[in-house]
Structure formats: C-alpha cells, structure tokens
C-alpha cells in the first residue's frame, strides 16, 4: 500500500457511479490485456468537464474540493484514458474515496 505525504485525500462528492466498469479493445481476451484502473472520482472529473462542459472551478465546487485537487484528479484521469486507448489496454473503473452526492453513502477506498 502506498504511503502518501501531506494531508489525507478528502472524499469527493460523486453524482453518478458507472453501471459499466470495464472497457477493452475488441477482439482481445481480457486475460491477455493489461488493465488500467480509473477511480470513480477520476471518472466523475472527466464527466463533469468533458461531458457536462463545466469549467474546472464549477466542477471542483460540485465535487467539494479545491481547484487544484480537482485538476489533479482530471489530469490523472485523462492520462490514464489516453494511455489505455493509445496502447490497447483495458480500463477498469473501481475504487476511490468518494461520497455519493444524493444519498451521502461513503465508499472509502473500495477495492483500491
């Protein structure tokens, strides 16, 4: 388990959790692929900025973190997705440290 320096990462508010949690290149068995893990909060950052077209400042407020913390989540998500797509890796969406926005159910470090 990695030890992080500084303050612990606070849970992000997530409005949507995915129904589909795996994406992989067509025609290649999952057993033959390297899997890149994308956390639920990283997916939420992508969704808010790239799908809902929110500015990072507004998206950070909805998630409940600073602009810098949001930027780090967004940057990590974009890097992982770009790497997986450009090198033919599978993407698994799992884990993280988040709170469901509507019900406030905590899901800390689930499967991480």
MDAnalysis code that builds the backbone (N, CA, C; Angstrom):
import MDAnalysis as mda
import numpy as np

u = mda.Universe.empty(336, n_residues=112, atom_resindex=np.repeat(np.arange(112), 3), trajectory=True)
u.add_TopologyAttr("name", ["N", "CA", "C"] * 112)
u.add_TopologyAttr("resid", np.arange(1, 113))
u.add_TopologyAttr("resname", ["UNK", "UNK", "UNK", "UNK", "UNK", "UNK", "UNK", "UNK", "UNK", "UNK", "UNK", "UNK", "UNK", "UNK", "UNK", "UNK", "UNK", "UNK", "UNK", "UNK", "UNK", "UNK", "UNK", "UNK", "UNK", "UNK", "UNK", "UNK", "UNK", "UNK", "UNK", "UNK", "UNK", "UNK", "UNK", "UNK", "UNK", "UNK", "UNK", "UNK", "UNK", "UNK", "UNK", "UNK", "UNK", "UNK", "UNK", "UNK", "UNK", "UNK", "UNK", "UNK", "UNK", "UNK", "UNK", "UNK", "UNK", "UNK", "UNK", "UNK", "UNK", "UNK", "UNK", "UNK", "UNK", "UNK", "UNK", "UNK", "UNK", "UNK", "UNK", "UNK", "UNK", "UNK", "UNK", "UNK", "UNK", "UNK", "UNK", "UNK", "UNK", "UNK", "UNK", "UNK", "UNK", "UNK", "UNK", "UNK", "UNK", "UNK", "UNK", "UNK", "UNK", "UNK", "UNK", "UNK", "UNK", "UNK", "UNK", "UNK", "UNK", "UNK", "UNK", "UNK", "UNK", "UNK", "UNK", "UNK", "UNK", "UNK", "UNK", "UNK"])
u.atoms.positions = np.array([
    [0.838, -1.182, 0.000],
    [0.000, 0.000, 0.000],
    [0.884, 1.247, 0.000],
    [0.560, 2.210, -0.839],
    [1.361, 3.422, -0.934],
    [1.092, 4.343, 0.241],
    [2.141, 4.921, 0.753],
    [2.014, 5.954, 1.780],
    [2.063, 7.301, 1.091],
    [1.127, 8.162, 1.421],
    [1.079, 9.497, 0.824],
    [1.604, 10.509, 1.823],
    [2.311, 11.479, 1.290],
    [2.795, 12.558, 2.139],
    [1.723, 13.631, 2.224],
    [1.751, 14.403, 3.299],
    [0.812, 15.511, 3.431],
    [-0.533, 15.073, 3.986],
    [-1.510, 15.920, 3.723],
    [-2.852, 15.684, 4.237],
    [-3.514, 14.515, 3.519],
    [-4.383, 13.809, 4.237],
    [-5.119, 12.735, 3.565],
    [-6.097, 13.311, 2.536],
    [-6.356, 12.551, 1.495],
    [-7.263, 12.972, 0.432],
    [-8.697, 12.935, 0.962],
    [-9.407, 14.054, 0.848],
    [-10.783, 14.080, 1.339],
    [-11.709, 13.427, 0.309],
    [-12.802, 12.822, 0.789],
    [-13.737, 12.179, -0.140],
    [-14.363, 13.198, -1.098],
    [-14.503, 12.805, -2.361],
    [-15.143, 13.654, -3.370],
    [-16.633, 13.312, -3.429],
    [-17.466, 14.312, -3.711],
    [-18.891, 14.060, -3.929],
    [-19.073, 13.606, -5.375],
    [-19.674, 12.449, -5.548],
    [-19.873, 11.872, -6.873],
    [-21.373, 11.742, -7.114],
    [-21.834, 12.283, -8.246],
    [-23.263, 12.241, -8.576],
    [-23.661, 10.965, -9.290],
    [-22.760, 10.389, -10.068],
    [-23.080, 9.177, -10.823],
    [-21.973, 8.149, -10.667],
    [-22.375, 6.918, -10.394],
    [-21.416, 5.821, -10.427],
    [-21.737, 4.993, -11.670],
    [-20.736, 4.435, -12.305],
    [-20.965, 3.755, -13.586],
    [-21.646, 2.397, -13.430],
    [-22.500, 2.073, -14.393],
    [-23.091, 0.738, -14.457],
    [-22.117, -0.216, -15.141],
    [-21.371, 0.297, -16.113],
    [-20.375, -0.485, -16.836],
    [-19.011, -0.123, -16.266],
    [-18.246, -1.119, -15.842],
    [-16.974, -0.829, -15.178],
    [-15.750, -1.340, -15.926],
    [-15.929, -1.942, -17.087],
    [-14.796, -2.401, -17.893],
    [-14.950, -1.940, -19.335],
    [-13.846, -1.522, -19.914],
    [-13.762, -1.235, -21.341],
    [-12.479, -1.885, -21.829],
    [-12.560, -2.545, -22.994],
    [-11.380, -3.220, -23.502],
    [-11.384, -3.191, -25.021],
    [-10.216, -3.363, -25.611],
    [-10.155, -3.442, -27.069],
    [-10.938, -4.657, -27.576],
    [-11.618, -4.484, -28.657],
    [-12.417, -5.552, -29.247],
    [-11.512, -6.644, -29.831],
    [-11.913, -7.869, -29.628],
    [-11.202, -8.988, -30.228],
    [-10.014, -9.506, -29.434],
    [-9.737, -8.916, -28.292],
    [-8.618, -9.372, -27.463],
    [-9.197, -9.848, -26.125],
    [-8.925, -11.087, -25.730],
    [-9.441, -11.574, -24.448],
    [-8.908, -10.731, -23.279],
    [-9.760, -10.481, -22.310],
    [-9.369, -9.677, -21.150],
    [-8.170, -10.280, -20.425],
    [-8.075, -11.601, -20.422],
    [-6.952, -12.260, -19.751],
    [-5.612, -11.895, -20.389],
    [-5.622, -11.488, -21.663],
    [-4.389, -11.136, -22.368],
    [-4.046, -9.650, -22.271],
    [-4.871, -8.866, -21.590],
    [-4.676, -7.414, -21.547],
    [-4.180, -6.928, -20.199],
    [-3.367, -5.890, -20.237],
    [-3.031, -5.151, -19.025],
    [-4.213, -4.242, -18.725],
    [-4.557, -4.107, -17.449],
    [-5.716, -3.316, -17.053],
    [-5.252, -2.039, -16.357],
    [-5.799, -0.915, -16.789],
    [-5.537, 0.381, -16.172],
    [-6.726, 0.702, -15.269],
    [-6.476, 0.987, -13.991],
    [-7.550, 1.284, -13.043],
    [-7.828, 2.790, -13.011],
    [-9.084, 3.136, -13.218],
    [-9.558, 4.516, -13.148],
    [-10.507, 4.587, -11.959],
    [-10.268, 5.502, -11.015],
    [-11.136, 5.580, -9.843],
    [-12.449, 6.262, -10.198],
    [-13.436, 6.066, -9.353],
    [-14.758, 6.655, -9.583],
    [-14.670, 8.176, -9.580],
    [-13.860, 8.753, -8.707],
    [-13.762, 10.221, -8.673],
    [-13.021, 10.775, -9.893],
    [-12.081, 10.009, -10.444],
    [-11.438, 10.434, -11.690],
    [-12.433, 10.417, -12.844],
    [-13.273, 9.387, -12.884],
    [-14.321, 9.338, -13.907],
    [-15.286, 10.514, -13.748],
    [-15.625, 10.846, -12.521],
    [-16.532, 11.981, -12.267],
    [-15.911, 13.287, -12.758],
    [-14.615, 13.461, -12.558],
    [-13.936, 14.662, -13.051],
    [-14.022, 14.737, -14.577],
    [-13.768, 13.635, -15.253],
    [-13.905, 13.597, -16.715],
    [-15.324, 13.924, -17.146],
    [-16.294, 13.334, -16.465],
    [-17.693, 13.536, -16.828],
    [-18.110, 14.999, -16.685],
    [-17.742, 15.604, -15.572],
    [-18.157, 16.981, -15.332],
    [-17.549, 17.956, -16.336],
    [-16.268, 17.797, -16.645],
    [-15.583, 18.741, -17.540],
    [-15.816, 18.412, -19.005],
    [-15.674, 17.150, -19.375],
    [-15.705, 16.787, -20.793],
    [-17.091, 16.418, -21.312],
    [-18.003, 15.998, -20.446],
    [-19.350, 15.653, -20.895],
    [-20.330, 16.777, -20.578],
    [-20.324, 17.232, -19.317],
    [-21.235, 18.310, -18.929],
    [-20.708, 19.691, -19.303],
    [-19.462, 19.767, -19.752],
    [-18.856, 21.011, -20.222],
    [-18.783, 22.099, -19.147],
    [-18.535, 21.677, -17.894],
    [-18.375, 22.643, -16.806],
    [-16.949, 23.175, -16.791],
    [-16.794, 24.388, -16.307],
    [-15.450, 24.908, -16.066],
    [-14.895, 24.172, -14.856],
    [-13.578, 24.064, -14.781],
    [-12.965, 23.328, -13.677],
    [-13.337, 23.922, -12.325],
    [-13.450, 25.224, -12.254],
    [-13.818, 25.883, -10.990],
    [-15.207, 25.431, -10.538],
    [-16.165, 25.392, -11.462],
    [-17.525, 24.975, -11.129],
    [-17.590, 23.488, -10.810],
    [-16.853, 22.689, -11.554],
    [-16.820, 21.246, -11.316],
    [-16.195, 20.942, -9.952],
    [-15.138, 21.653, -9.603],
    [-14.492, 21.449, -8.302],
    [-15.459, 21.757, -7.164],
    [-16.277, 22.795, -7.322],
    [-17.259, 23.140, -6.300],
    [-18.298, 22.023, -6.153],
    [-18.728, 21.431, -7.261],
    [-19.708, 20.341, -7.199],
    [-19.131, 19.097, -6.544],
    [-17.852, 18.859, -6.756],
    [-17.197, 17.688, -6.171],
    [-16.817, 17.955, -4.712],
    [-16.661, 19.217, -4.357],
    [-16.362, 19.574, -2.974],
    [-14.883, 19.619, -2.643],
    [-14.056, 19.954, -3.645],
    [-12.619, 20.047, -3.424],
    [-12.096, 21.343, -4.031],
    [-10.823, 21.629, -3.783],
    [-10.198, 22.818, -4.363],
    [-9.993, 22.621, -5.862],
    [-9.758, 23.732, -6.557],
    [-9.492, 23.644, -7.995],
    [-8.251, 22.814, -8.264],
    [-7.243, 22.977, -7.439],
    [-6.003, 22.216, -7.639],
    [-6.221, 20.713, -7.455],
    [-6.949, 20.336, -6.399],
    [-7.233, 18.913, -6.167],
    [-8.060, 18.349, -7.320],
    [-9.023, 19.125, -7.809],
    [-9.833, 18.683, -8.944],
    [-8.959, 18.526, -10.182],
    [-8.063, 19.487, -10.408],
    [-7.173, 19.431, -11.561],
    [-6.311, 18.175, -11.517],
    [-5.821, 17.809, -10.341],
    [-5.002, 16.601, -10.215],
    [-5.809, 15.358, -10.571],
    [-7.063, 15.279, -10.122],
    [-7.930, 14.143, -10.477],
    [-8.178, 14.105, -11.982],
    [-8.471, 15.259, -12.566],
    [-8.755, 15.338, -14.001],
    [-7.527, 14.977, -14.827],
    [-6.381, 15.492, -14.414],
    [-5.130, 15.211, -15.131],
    [-4.801, 13.716, -15.081],
    [-4.970, 13.104, -13.915],
    [-4.699, 11.669, -13.774],
    [-5.656, 10.853, -14.634],
    [-6.925, 11.238, -14.654],
    [-7.919, 10.508, -15.445],
    [-7.610, 10.610, -16.930],
    [-7.308, 11.806, -17.404],
    [-7.009, 11.983, -18.820],
    [-5.760, 11.211, -19.218],
    [-4.746, 11.217, -18.363],
    [-3.510, 10.491, -18.656],
    [-3.784, 8.993, -18.764],
    [-4.539, 8.448, -17.814],
    [-4.841, 7.018, -17.818],
    [-5.660, 6.619, -19.037],
    [-6.692, 7.394, -19.355],
    [-7.543, 7.060, -20.502],
    [-6.749, 7.168, -21.802],
    [-5.973, 8.229, -21.958],
    [-5.173, 8.401, -23.175],
    [-4.157, 7.268, -23.322],
    [-3.522, 6.878, -22.228],
    [-2.546, 5.791, -22.269],
    [-3.225, 4.478, -22.658],
    [-4.355, 4.182, -22.029],
    [-5.055, 2.930, -22.327],
    [-5.519, 2.885, -23.778],
    [-6.073, 3.976, -24.281],
    [-6.561, 3.999, -25.652],
    [-5.427, 3.909, -26.664],
    [-4.313, 4.581, -26.383],
    [-3.225, 4.613, -27.359],
    [-2.357, 3.366, -27.341],
    [-2.426, 2.575, -26.273],
    [-1.588, 1.375, -26.187],
    [-2.399, 0.082, -26.141],
    [-3.715, 0.175, -26.291],
    [-4.544, -1.027, -26.336],
    [-4.710, -1.731, -25.010],
    [-4.813, -0.976, -23.939],
    [-5.020, -1.557, -22.607],
    [-6.514, -1.526, -22.262],
    [-6.920, -2.360, -21.314],
    [-8.288, -2.345, -20.801],
    [-8.381, -1.266, -19.720],
    [-9.581, -0.743, -19.515],
    [-9.825, 0.244, -18.460],
    [-10.844, -0.354, -17.501],
    [-10.494, -0.358, -16.213],
    [-11.424, -0.808, -15.179],
    [-11.720, 0.376, -14.271],
    [-12.997, 0.630, -14.029],
    [-13.406, 1.721, -13.146],
    [-13.747, 1.093, -11.808],
    [-12.953, 1.445, -10.797],
    [-13.179, 0.852, -9.474],
    [-12.517, 1.692, -8.399],
    [-13.024, 1.537, -7.197],
    [-12.389, 2.101, -6.023],
    [-12.414, 3.605, -5.930],
    [-11.618, 4.103, -5.024],
    [-11.525, 5.524, -4.791],
    [-11.976, 5.896, -3.396],
    [-12.107, 7.176, -3.177],
    [-12.517, 7.727, -1.891],
    [-13.567, 8.777, -2.188],
    [-14.829, 8.368, -2.164],
    [-15.889, 9.267, -2.575],
    [-17.147, 9.083, -1.739],
    [-18.022, 10.074, -1.832],
    [-19.328, 10.064, -1.184],
    [-20.367, 10.226, -2.279],
    [-21.401, 9.414, -2.263],
    [-22.489, 9.573, -3.218],
    [-23.215, 10.877, -2.891],
    [-23.357, 11.758, -3.861],
    [-23.921, 13.087, -3.639],
    [-25.370, 13.036, -3.192],
    [-26.190, 12.149, -3.784],
    [-27.594, 12.163, -3.428],
    [-27.880, 11.506, -2.078],
    [-27.227, 10.387, -1.774],
    [-27.519, 9.699, -0.523],
    [-26.447, 9.835, 0.528],
    [-25.310, 10.373, 0.151],
    [-24.171, 10.543, 1.047],
    [-23.681, 9.221, 1.625],
    [-23.735, 8.131, 0.823],
    [-23.154, 6.865, 1.243],
    [-21.660, 6.928, 1.016],
    [-20.881, 6.665, 2.045],
    [-19.430, 6.721, 1.895],
    [-18.936, 5.403, 1.334],
    [-17.996, 5.496, 0.395],
    [-17.369, 4.326, -0.198],
    [-15.873, 4.598, -0.218],
    [-15.244, 4.494, 0.939],
    [-13.826, 4.844, 1.050],
    [-12.942, 3.707, 0.593],
    [-12.061, 4.021, -0.354],
    [-11.049, 3.102, -0.832],
    [-11.609, 1.728, -1.158],
    [-12.777, 1.690, -1.729],
    [-13.376, 0.417, -2.113],
    [-12.558, -0.228, -3.220],
    [-12.119, -1.429, -2.996],
    [-11.357, -2.203, -3.984],
    [-10.116, -1.491, -4.471],
    [-9.591, -0.541, -3.729],
    [-8.404, 0.197, -4.204],
    [-7.143, -0.458, -3.732],
])
